[in-house]
Amino acid sequence: MATIKRTTANLPEDLLHDARCVTKKGITETLIYGLELVKRTGAYEKAQRLRGKLSLDIDIEQSRERGGL
């Protein structure tokens, strides 16, 4: 189980309200959802920076074989 960090933050009331309307959840759940989106965005951007930099030698025909499954 993850460690919980209790924090205080000053948030724009209208932004928090709009976000809660989208998630249909409470403040904590909405903030967790937003933080997860930020995390995913960072991972996506990291993957995008690798675009065109990886050289893969894959035999497409061999990879399409089902092996009798």
Buried (B, 14 or more C-beta within 10 A) or exposed (E): EEEEEEEEEEEEEEEBEEBBEEBEEEEEEBBEEBEEEEEEEEEEEEEEEEEEEEEEEEEEEEEEEEEEE
